[in-house]
Amino acid sequence: MGEGVLYFEGFNIGNVSVPLLRIVIIVSAFALMVVLWLLVNRTRTGKAMKATSYDREAAAMMGIDVDRVIVFAFVLGSALAGAAGVLFALRVPTFASIGFITGLKGFTAAVIGGIGSIPGAMAGGLILGFAEAYTQGYVSTKWSDLAVFVILIAFMLFRPQGLFGRPDIKKV
């Protein structure tokens, strides 16, 4: 695909033009989310990861190799972070410290969606993306980071478990 086909061709809906590259990025991110969800919820390894995250000692007593599960979780997380970095770098110019603010916003999306909820993290990311885009388009690019963290503060005040999280009620 030469001559900027991914950047210049796409869909036009009224005055809005969506380049093919953005569609590829969104579809790829959604596909990675579905694969991760299936891996965590439908495989033995995913069940072992959940068991290990709830109680390491009990998981070990049930015959789960806890160290192997932890290594797999780190490898999986690193691979997904690498894929996210590649998808992000397709859109924006890169520099050495680009990962800090991106990682912070990714964590914010996970908190908004509900820690531990894969679809929730995706929904939180979409909310933050739309908020950032509208702030940049209608207010100023300088205020877009502020909008993201104001949304985080609002969620922490009014719905601390996130969109798809469950409240953790502990009676003492």
RAMONOR-V714545 format. One line per field, one symbol per residue. ss: DSSP state (H for helix, E for strand, L for the rest). psi: psi as a letter, one per 40 degrees, with the letter a starting at -180 (. if undefined). burial: b if it has 24 or more other ideal C-beta (glycine too) atoms within 12 Angstrom, else e. A space follows every 10 residues. Layout:
BEGIN
ss = ???
psi = ???
burial = ???
END
This chain:
BEGIN
ss = LLLLHHHHLE EEELLEEEEH HHHHHHHHHH HHHHHHHHHH HHLHHHHHHH HHHHLHHHHH HLLLLHHHHH HHHHHHHHHH HHHHHHHHHL LLLLLLLHHH HHHHHHHHHH HHHLLLLHHH HHHHHHHHHH HHHHHHHHLL HHHHHHHHHH HHHHHHHHLL LLLLLLLLLL LL
psi = giffddddia ihgbehhhid dddddddddd dddddddddd eeiddddddd ddddhddddd deehgddddd dddddddddd dddddddded diiiidfddd dddddddddd dddhhehddd dddddddddd dddddddeci ddeddddddd ddddddddgd eadeiihghh h.
burial = eeeeeeeeee eeeeeeeeee bbeebbeebe ebbeebeebb eeeebbebbb bbeeeeeeee eeebebeebe ebbeeeeeeb eeebeebbee beeeeeeeee ebeebbbbbb bbbbbbbbbb bbbbbebbbe bbeeeeeeee eeebbebbbe bbeebeeeee ebbbbeeeee ee
END
